[in-house]
Amino acid sequence: MEILKVIVFYLVTYPIAGNVIGGAVELFWFSGFWRVNGRENFPKESGKIVLVSNHPGIIETVLVPGLFRPHYTFSPKYMPRILANKRSVFHTWWAMLTWIVWPVFIFVGKKRNAGDSWSLVSAEAHLDSGGNIVIFPEGARTDKVTKGQRGNRHLYSRDGNRKIKPLRNGFTHLVSMPGVRMVPVWVDSSTKTVRVGCPRKFSGVDHKEILLQTQNILLELPHEVVYG
């Protein structure tokens, strides 16, 4: 299975998902159809980067990994892995593309209390090897109704204009790893804008504190970035 994944990645995923889809994302930026504010905040050197984004819809699952495009153009190993709910991935309108990009996904189970150790171990190994991760820690789209009270309540920014679901805490283990940089990203579908915040390191920081800080960073991120 691992050999098959490597073959698919280098013969199918990288040239198609990497270059074709990545090129289309670059065209979005170039045409101004979608804007990127704060792109200068994105690390110039790749490796051990965790992009943490809000999850308002579906398009960000393509746009946010596209921020890595300049990094992996000539080096497939820097193509980011995406932590994704397996059921969600295979039940979206772009499910037909998953056979192309499946080596990019690290699938996460639905059970919160299980800790989903396999997914975390896989993501940790990828970061240790110098790879990059994209994660949407709300666990589901912001306005999607899910089972349980926690899944249906929201946290709001100070001005009340932005909201997210309470973040799941699996990502805190990854961003607290030595040498890992967490880059916050906010996707605003109404204005077709992606905002990139300043990289942060959380090595040695308590996981609960990381969770609280990241929630606040995401909700207040638009105030940090100057519109261009």
VENKALIN-V456622 format. One record per backbone hydrogen bond with DSSP energy under -1.0 kcal/mol. NH is the residue of the N-H (numbers start at 0). CO is the residue of the C=O. If there is no record, write none. Layout:
nh->{NH | NH}
co->{CO | CO}
//
This chain:
nh->{4 | 5 | 6 | 7 | 8 | 9 | 10 | 11 | 12 | 13 | 15 | 16 | 17 | 18 | 20 | 22 | 23 | 24 | 25 | 26 | 27 | 28 | 29 | 30 | 33 | 34 | 36 | 40 | 41 | 47 | 49 | 50 | 51 | 52 | 53 | 60 | 61 | 62 | 63 | 65 | 66 | 67 | 68 | 70 | 71 | 77 | 78 | 80 | 81 | 82 | 83 | 88 | 89 | 90 | 94 | 96 | 97 | 99 | 100 | 101 | 103 | 105 | 107 | 114 | 119 | 120 | 121 | 122 | 123 | 124 | 125 | 126 | 127 | 128 | 129 | 130 | 132 | 133 | 134 | 138 | 141 | 143 | 151 | 154 | 156 | 159 | 163 | 167 | 171 | 174 | 175 | 176 | 179 | 180 | 181 | 182 | 184 | 185 | 187 | 192 | 193 | 194 | 195 | 196 | 199 | 201 | 204 | 209 | 210 | 211 | 212 | 213 | 214 | 215 | 216 | 217 | 218 | 219 | 222 | 223}
co->{0 | 1 | 2 | 3 | 4 | 5 | 6 | 7 | 7 | 8 | 11 | 12 | 12 | 13 | 15 | 18 | 19 | 20 | 21 | 22 | 23 | 24 | 25 | 26 | 27 | 191 | 193 | 37 | 38 | 130 | 180 | 132 | 182 | 134 | 184 | 57 | 58 | 58 | 59 | 61 | 63 | 64 | 65 | 67 | 67 | 74 | 75 | 131 | 103 | 133 | 105 | 84 | 85 | 87 | 91 | 93 | 94 | 96 | 96 | 97 | 100 | 81 | 83 | 111 | 115 | 116 | 117 | 118 | 119 | 120 | 121 | 122 | 123 | 124 | 126 | 125 | 48 | 80 | 50 | 135 | 54 | 140 | 148 | 163 | 161 | 156 | 154 | 136 | 168 | 170 | 171 | 173 | 176 | 47 | 199 | 49 | 51 | 194 | 192 | 187 | 34 | 185 | 36 | 183 | 181 | 174 | 201 | 205 | 206 | 207 | 208 | 209 | 210 | 211 | 212 | 213 | 214 | 215 | 219 | 220}
//
